[in-house]
Amino acid sequence: MYLPFILLIVANCFMTLAWYGHLKFLPHDAPLWKAILLSWIIALAEYSFMIPATRYLAQQSWSMGEMKITQEVVTLLVFVPFMIFLFKQPFKLDYVWAGLCLLGCVYFVFRSQ
């Protein structure tokens, strides 16, 4: 049962890197096509983990809403450490409040079970 969550975490690591990695690893004057190509190569790895995760959860009778809200929680759990440690952005208490709002989303999506 843990496998889809591990796959989601790995997928989100790749996707965060695909979306924001070019800001750190490419010169700011690099051509846009290089940033897009680099991001698409990384995103291919993301899809290789995300698709099996969602297929597994669907086979376990998870609804689309349950899968999406779970993915958003994982995204926040992955993004905040990336932002702080890789991109050296300051931590804000607002991220805690955002996380609590997502927990509210989790509650409302899963409460009917």
Residue, then its C-alpha position, 0 to 999 in steps of 0.5 A: m500500500y505504501l508503493p503509490f505514495i513512494l512513487l508520488i513522492v519521487a514523481n513530485c521531486f522530478m516535477t519540482l525539479a522540472w518546473y523550477g530547476h532551470l532557474k537554478f541550473l541554467p544561466h538566466d540568459a540561456p535560450l528559452w528552448k534549452a529551459i523547455l527541453l531540460s524541463w521536458i526531459i526531467a518531466l519524462a521521469e516524473y511521468s514514469f513514476m506518476i502514471p504507475a502511482t495513479r493507476y495503482l490508486a485507481q485499482q484500489s478504487w480511489s476517486m479522482g478527487e482523492m487522488k488529486i488531493t493526495q497528490e497536492v499534499v505530496t506536492l507541498l511536502v516535496f516543494v517546501p524542502f526543495m524551496i528552502f534547501l535547494f533554492k535557499q528561500p526563507f521559510k514562512l509560517d504561511y506554508v504551515w497554514a497552507g498545509l493545514c488548509l490542505l489537511g482540511c481538503v483531505y478531510f472533506v474529500f475522504r470523509s464520505q468513506 
